[in-house]
Amino acid sequence: MSQRYFMGIDGGGSNLRIAITDDQLNIVSKYQGSTANPSLIGHDIASQHIQNSIQQTLSQSNLSSDNITAVGVGIAGASNLHSELWLRSVIKPTLPNTLTIPSSDLEIALVGALAQRHGILVLSGTGSAVFGVSPNGDTIQLGGWGYLLGDTGSGYWIGLQALKRIIQDDEEYYDEFVHFEYSSLNHAILDHLKLSKPRDLIHWLYRSEQPPATQIATIARLIIDEANKNNWDAINLLQSAALHLAGKVDLMARRLNYSDAPIAFGGGLLDNDNRLSQELTERLRLAYRPSAKHPPVIGGALLAQLEWTQQTS
């Protein structure tokens, strides 16, 4: 039997990743570029970016669109729950004869992490969400509202709380308050951003070409570094983020009636050992931080393979 190839497309809050695999999930070609989240860059720009990236990935693999049996697509800001038609319209021009499985960045992360289609995923990157699928196929999503409505526990949320703390401290500071101590975390953030005073944040944020959510989320990495140095302001921020995320996981397990659900971590802030992932691991009473079997982009390819197999069996 001739070799079959599957494509996974993972559009997170900060990056677009594409991979082509064979039917054993061996990577044939891969691509990485800037975000394709339509909520951040607009649908027209996102559509063109995805199509160009698909063509580049195919070119690198010496395969044509007709060689791709199925494609699993998960784009942040464009879940199949509300954007299925748009996802199909984006894929059709470059993969006209390929079975397209519109999904979400959460589902492909879950499938990749657990190598199966059920369990609970807690994700924290630029944005945040908890996604769960029961063994009988019931699906629930908590969070993932985007930076304007929520994303508690995300890199954006962590960074925003830190910036608000800088503003609050700056406006409440008076020289006569002899015992007022300006947070060392505030100094660290301003130094990192190469800003001399809090008011410089206005120019840094509002006049940047970078999407505001992505811009603010970059601060979370610094806060994690500061927490590793035992900066208590940074630690408290991460503890608060972990508390929000753990609460959603507990709620998800109850709503799915899936108390023994396998749990996966996803997103750039949870897929490695750091103070945030450690805090969340402890709050969820896990023996160790869950380690993903595959990255989300391979989860997209695996989802495509599983769905194709189901439809053709």
C-alpha positions in Angstrom: 0.0 0.0 0.0 1.3 3.4 -0.9 2.4 5.8 1.9 -0.2 8.2 3.2 0.7 11.7 4.5 -1.1 13.8 7.0 -0.8 17.5 7.8 -1.2 19.3 11.2 -1.7 23.0 11.4 -1.3 24.6 14.8 -2.0 28.3 15.1 -1.2 29.4 18.6 -1.4 32.9 20.1 2.2 33.7 19.1 3.3 31.2 16.4 2.0 29.2 13.4 3.4 25.7 13.1 2.7 23.2 10.2 4.0 19.6 10.0 3.6 16.9 7.4 3.9 13.3 8.8 3.7 9.8 7.4 1.2 7.4 8.8 3.6 6.5 11.6 3.8 10.2 12.7 7.3 10.6 11.4 7.9 14.2 10.4 8.5 14.7 6.7 8.4 18.5 6.7 7.8 21.3 9.2 7.3 25.1 9.2 7.2 27.8 11.9 6.2 31.4 11.5 4.4 34.3 13.2 0.9 34.1 14.7 -2.1 33.3 12.4 -4.7 34.2 15.1 -7.3 36.2 13.2 -8.4 37.9 16.4 -5.0 39.5 16.6 -4.1 40.2 12.9 -7.4 40.0 11.1 -9.0 37.3 9.0 -7.6 38.4 5.6 -4.0 38.6 6.8 -4.3 35.3 8.8 -5.8 33.5 5.7 -3.0 34.6 3.4 -0.4 33.7 6.0 -1.7 30.2 6.5 -2.0 29.6 2.7 1.5 30.8 2.0 2.8 28.7 4.9 1.1 25.5 3.6 2.6 26.1 0.2 6.1 26.5 1.7 5.7 23.4 3.8 4.7 21.4 0.8 7.6 22.8 -1.2 10.1 21.7 1.5 8.7 18.2 1.4 8.7 17.7 -2.4 5.1 16.7 -2.0 2.1 18.1 -3.8 -1.3 18.9 -2.3 -2.7 15.7 -3.8 -0.3 13.7 -1.6 -1.9 14.9 1.6 -4.6 12.5 2.7 -6.1 14.7 5.5 -5.3 17.8 7.4 -6.2 18.7 11.0 -6.4 22.4 11.7 -6.4 24.2 15.1 -6.1 28.0 15.1 -6.3 30.1 18.2 -9.2 32.6 17.8 -10.9 30.4 15.1 -12.3 27.3 16.8 -14.4 25.1 14.7 -17.2 25.8 17.2 -17.7 29.2 15.6 -15.3 29.4 12.6 -15.6 26.1 10.7 -16.6 27.7 7.4 -13.7 30.2 7.6 -11.2 27.4 8.4 -12.5 25.4 5.4 -12.3 28.4 3.1 -8.7 29.0 4.2 -7.6 25.4 3.5 -9.5 24.8 0.3 -7.4 26.8 -2.2 -4.1 25.1 -1.2 -5.4 21.6 -0.4 -8.4 21.3 -2.7 -8.7 17.5 -2.6 -7.6 16.9 1.0 -10.0 15.8 3.8 -10.1 18.8 6.1 -10.8 18.4 9.8 -11.6 21.8 11.3 -10.7 21.7 15.0 -9.3 24.1 17.6 -5.9 24.7 19.0 -7.1 23.1 22.2 -8.3 19.9 20.7 -5.1 19.3 18.7 -3.1 20.0 21.8 -5.1 17.5 23.8 -4.8 14.8 21.0 -1.1 15.4 20.7 -0.4 15.4 24.4 -2.4 12.3 25.3 -2.3 10.5 21.8 -6.0 10.0 22.2 -9.2 12.0 21.8 -10.4 12.2 25.4 -9.1 13.7 28.7 -8.6 17.2 30.0 -6.1 19.8 28.7 -5.2 22.9 30.7 -3.4 25.4 28.5 -1.5 28.6 29.4 0.4 30.5 26.7 -0.4 33.9 25.4 -4.0 32.9 26.2 -5.5 30.3 28.4 -8.3 27.7 28.5 -9.3 24.3 29.8 -10.6 21.8 27.3 -12.2 18.5 28.1 -13.6 15.5 26.2 -15.2 12.6 28.0 -14.8 8.9 26.8 -18.3 9.1 25.2 -17.4 12.3 23.3 -19.0 15.0 25.3 -16.9 18.2 24.9 -16.6 21.3 27.1 -14.4 24.3 26.9 -13.8 26.7 29.8 -11.9 30.0 29.2 -10.5 30.8 25.9 -12.5 34.0 25.7 -9.6 36.0 24.4 -7.7 38.8 26.0 -10.5 41.3 26.1 -12.9 39.1 28.0 -10.8 36.8 30.1 -7.8 34.4 29.6 -7.2 34.3 33.4 -4.0 32.5 34.2 -2.5 33.1 30.8 0.8 34.8 29.9 -1.2 37.9 28.9 -3.1 37.9 32.2 0.0 37.5 34.3 1.7 40.3 32.4 -1.3 42.5 32.7 -1.5 42.1 36.4 2.1 43.0 36.7 1.7 46.2 34.6 -1.4 47.2 36.7 0.7 46.8 39.8 3.3 49.1 38.4 0.7 51.7 37.6 -1.0 51.3 41.0 2.3 51.7 42.9 3.3 54.7 40.8 0.0 56.6 41.4 -0.2 55.7 45.1 3.4 56.6 45.9 4.0 59.8 47.9 7.4 61.0 49.2 6.0 61.4 52.7 5.3 57.7 52.9 8.7 56.9 54.3 8.1 53.2 54.5 6.7 52.8 51.0 8.8 50.2 49.1 8.6 50.2 45.3 8.4 46.5 44.2 11.7 45.1 42.9 9.5 43.3 40.3 8.4 46.6 39.0 12.0 47.7 38.6 12.8 44.4 36.9 10.0 44.8 34.3 10.8 48.4 33.5 14.5 47.5 33.1 13.7 44.5 30.9 11.5 46.7 28.7 14.3 49.4 28.7 11.9 52.0 30.1 12.9 54.7 32.5 9.6 55.4 34.2 6.0 53.9 34.3 4.6 56.5 31.9 6.8 55.1 29.2 4.6 52.1 29.1 2.1 54.1 27.1 4.4 54.5 24.2 5.7 50.9 24.5 2.3 49.4 24.4 0.0 51.6 22.3 2.5 52.5 19.6 3.9 49.1 19.0 3.1 47.2 15.8 3.0 44.0 17.8 -0.5 42.8 18.9 -1.1 44.0 22.5 -1.9 40.6 23.9 1.4 39.2 22.5 3.3 42.3 23.7 2.0 42.0 27.2 2.3 38.2 27.4 6.1 38.4 26.9 6.4 39.8 30.4 5.2 36.5 31.9 8.6 34.9 31.0 10.4 37.6 33.0 8.0 37.1 36.0 8.8 33.3 35.9 12.5 34.1 35.9 12.0 36.5 38.9 10.0 33.8 40.8 12.9 31.4 40.3 15.0 34.0 42.1 12.5 34.0 45.0 10.9 37.3 44.2 7.7 37.1 46.3 5.7 39.5 44.1 6.4 37.3 41.1 5.7 34.1 43.1 2.3 35.6 44.3 1.3 36.4 40.7 2.1 32.8 39.6 0.3 31.3 42.5 -2.8 33.4 41.6 -2.6 32.2 38.0 -2.3 28.6 39.1 -5.3 28.9 41.4 -7.4 30.2 38.5 -6.3 27.4 36.2 -6.7 24.6 38.8 -10.2 25.8 39.6 -11.2 25.4 36.0 -9.8 21.9 35.8 -11.7 20.8 38.9 -14.9 22.3 37.4 -14.3 20.6 34.1 -13.9 17.2 35.7 -17.2 17.7 37.6 -19.1 18.9 34.5 -17.8 15.9 32.4 -18.4 13.5 35.3 -14.8 12.4 34.6 -13.0 12.4 37.9 -10.2 10.1 36.8 -9.6 12.0 33.5 -6.0 12.1 32.3 -4.7 15.6 32.5 -2.4 17.3 29.9 -0.6 20.6 30.1 -0.2 22.8 27.1 1.0 26.2 26.0 4.4 27.8 26.3 4.1 28.5 30.1 3.1 24.9 31.1 5.1 22.6 28.7 8.3 23.0 30.7 9.4 22.9 34.4 9.0 26.3 35.9 7.4 27.9 38.9 3.9 28.2 37.3 3.8 24.6 36.1 5.1 23.5 39.5 2.4 25.4 41.3 -0.3 24.0 39.1 1.0 20.5 39.4 0.8 20.8 43.2 -2.7 22.4 43.2 -4.0 19.6 41.0 -2.5 17.0 43.3 -0.5 15.4 40.5 2.6 13.4 41.3 4.6 15.1 38.5 4.1 17.6 35.7 2.3 15.9 32.7 4.6 15.6 29.7 3.0 15.7 26.2 3.6 12.7 24.0 3.5 14.9 20.9 3.3 18.7 20.3 0.0 20.2 19.1 1.1 20.4 15.5 1.6 16.6 15.5 -1.7 16.3 17.4 -3.3 18.0 14.4 -1.8 15.4 12.0 -2.9 12.6 14.4 -6.4 14.0 14.6 -6.5 14.0 10.8 -5.3 10.4 10.7 -7.8 9.2 13.3 -10.7 11.0 11.6 -9.7 9.7 8.2 -9.5 6.1 9.5 -12.9 6.4 11.2 -14.5 7.8 8.1 -13.0 5.1 5.7 -13.4 2.1 8.0 
